Amino acid sequence: MDTERLDRLTEQQRACLRLVYRHMTSKEIAPLLGIEPGSVDQHIKAAMRVLGVGERRTAARLLAEYEGAAAPGEELAVREEQAGFEAEPMTPSRKFQPPLPIWGGKPSDLGPLRRLAWIFAIMLMIALSFGVFLAGLEALSRVGRH
């Protein structure tokens, strides 16, 4: 592979390809780099055009070979020597993902099951709050009678 083409890759394209080499999807890469999954796809497509390849994994393998993380012709595999390919998350990863765009997230980042879980949780909180409110009103009315 022509090293001139590999040298033309931007740092963002390189970061995306390093994570593709680790078998990560665009949705998994996006939060690590602090960008949208669509932007990840655009960086990878641009890198593929620069390298003249038709598959993202091929582009990732070429970059890994160029940077010395893989032997030429080696199959894509996650290896211990890839410590240099680790990307630091720009935002802390949290298992708790609120339904509102808090902590840099977007409502569209929620999957269908998480979205339904949030809807159910909010309905449950409203029902419990209403029950507590009614219990309080009943207690006040009893106090007023005596």
C-alpha positions as CSV (number, residue, x, y, z in Angstrom):
1,M,0.0,0.0,0.0
2,D,1.2,3.5,-0.8
3,T,2.3,5.2,2.4
4,E,1.4,8.5,0.8
5,R,-2.3,7.6,1.0
6,L,-2.0,6.5,4.6
7,D,-0.2,9.8,5.5
8,R,-3.2,11.8,4.0
9,L,-5.6,10.4,6.6
10,T,-6.8,12.9,9.2
11,E,-6.4,12.1,12.9
12,Q,-10.1,11.7,13.2
13,Q,-10.2,9.2,10.4
14,R,-7.3,7.3,12.0
15,A,-9.0,7.2,15.4
16,C,-12.2,5.8,13.7
17,L,-10.2,3.1,11.8
18,R,-8.3,2.1,14.9
19,L,-11.6,1.4,16.7
20,V,-13.0,-0.4,13.6
21,Y,-9.9,-2.6,13.8
22,R,-11.1,-3.6,17.3
23,H,-14.4,-4.7,15.8
24,M,-16.4,-1.8,17.1
25,T,-19.5,-0.4,15.4
26,S,-20.1,3.2,14.5
27,K,-22.6,3.5,17.4
28,E,-19.9,2.2,19.8
29,I,-17.2,4.4,18.4
30,A,-19.3,7.6,18.5
31,P,-19.4,8.2,22.3
32,L,-15.8,7.3,22.6
33,L,-14.8,10.1,20.2
34,G,-17.6,12.5,21.3
35,I,-19.2,12.6,17.8
36,E,-22.4,11.3,16.2
37,P,-22.5,7.8,14.6
38,G,-23.2,9.4,11.2
39,S,-20.0,11.4,11.6
40,V,-18.1,8.2,12.3
41,D,-19.5,6.7,9.1
42,Q,-18.5,9.8,7.2
43,H,-14.9,9.7,8.5
44,I,-14.6,6.0,7.7
45,K,-16.0,6.5,4.2
46,A,-13.6,9.3,3.6
47,A,-10.7,7.2,4.8
48,M,-11.9,4.4,2.5
49,R,-11.9,6.8,-0.5
50,V,-8.4,8.0,0.4
51,L,-7.1,4.5,0.7
52,G,-9.0,3.2,-2.3
53,V,-10.6,0.3,-0.6
54,G,-14.3,-0.8,-0.5
55,E,-14.6,-2.2,3.0
56,R,-14.1,-0.5,6.4
57,R,-12.3,-3.5,7.9
58,T,-9.8,-3.5,5.0
59,A,-9.1,0.2,5.6
60,A,-8.6,-0.5,9.3
61,R,-6.3,-3.4,8.6
62,L,-4.2,-1.3,6.3
63,L,-3.8,1.4,8.9
64,A,-3.0,-1.2,11.6
65,E,-0.3,-2.6,9.3
66,Y,1.1,0.8,8.6
67,E,1.2,1.8,12.3
68,G,2.8,-1.6,13.2
69,A,-0.2,-3.0,15.1
70,A,-0.6,-5.9,12.7
71,A,1.5,-8.0,10.5
72,P,0.9,-7.6,6.7
73,G,-2.0,-9.9,5.7
74,E,-3.0,-10.7,9.2
75,E,-6.7,-11.3,9.8
76,L,-8.6,-8.7,11.9
77,A,-8.4,-9.7,15.5
78,V,-8.3,-7.9,18.8
79,R,-4.9,-8.5,20.3
80,E,-3.1,-7.4,23.5
81,E,-0.5,-5.4,21.5
82,Q,-3.3,-3.0,20.5
83,A,-2.9,-1.0,23.7
84,G,-1.8,1.9,21.5
85,F,-5.2,1.7,19.7
86,E,-7.2,2.4,22.9
87,A,-9.3,5.5,22.6
88,E,-10.0,7.6,25.7
89,P,-13.7,8.5,26.1
90,M,-14.3,12.2,25.8
91,T,-17.4,11.8,27.9
92,P,-17.7,9.4,30.8
93,S,-19.6,6.3,29.9
94,R,-22.6,5.7,32.1
95,K,-24.9,2.7,32.2
96,F,-27.6,5.1,33.5
97,Q,-28.8,7.0,30.4
98,P,-31.5,9.6,31.1
99,P,-34.2,10.2,28.4
100,L,-33.3,13.8,28.1
101,P,-30.2,15.3,26.5
102,I,-28.2,15.5,29.8
103,W,-24.5,14.8,30.0
104,G,-24.1,15.4,26.3
105,G,-26.5,12.6,25.2
106,K,-29.4,12.9,22.8
107,P,-32.9,11.5,23.1
108,S,-32.3,9.7,19.9
109,D,-29.4,7.7,21.5
110,L,-31.9,5.6,23.4
111,G,-32.8,2.3,22.0
112,P,-36.4,1.1,21.7
113,L,-36.3,-1.0,24.9
114,R,-34.7,1.7,27.0
115,R,-37.2,4.2,25.7
116,L,-40.1,1.9,26.7
117,A,-38.4,1.3,30.1
118,W,-38.2,5.1,30.7
119,I,-41.9,5.6,29.6
120,F,-42.9,2.8,32.1
121,A,-40.7,4.2,34.9
122,I,-42.1,7.7,34.4
123,M,-45.7,6.4,34.4
124,L,-45.0,4.5,37.6
125,M,-43.5,7.5,39.3
126,I,-46.6,9.6,38.3
127,A,-48.9,7.0,39.7
128,L,-47.0,6.7,42.9
129,S,-46.8,10.5,43.3
130,F,-50.6,10.8,42.7
131,G,-51.2,8.0,45.3
132,V,-49.1,9.8,47.9
133,F,-50.9,13.1,47.1
134,L,-54.3,11.5,47.6
135,A,-53.1,9.8,50.9
136,G,-51.9,13.2,52.1
137,L,-55.3,14.9,51.2
138,E,-57.1,12.1,53.0
139,A,-54.9,12.5,56.1
140,L,-55.5,16.3,56.1
141,S,-59.3,15.8,55.8
142,R,-59.2,13.4,58.8
143,V,-57.2,16.0,60.8
144,G,-59.7,18.7,59.9
145,R,-62.7,16.6,61.1
146,H,-61.3,16.0,64.6
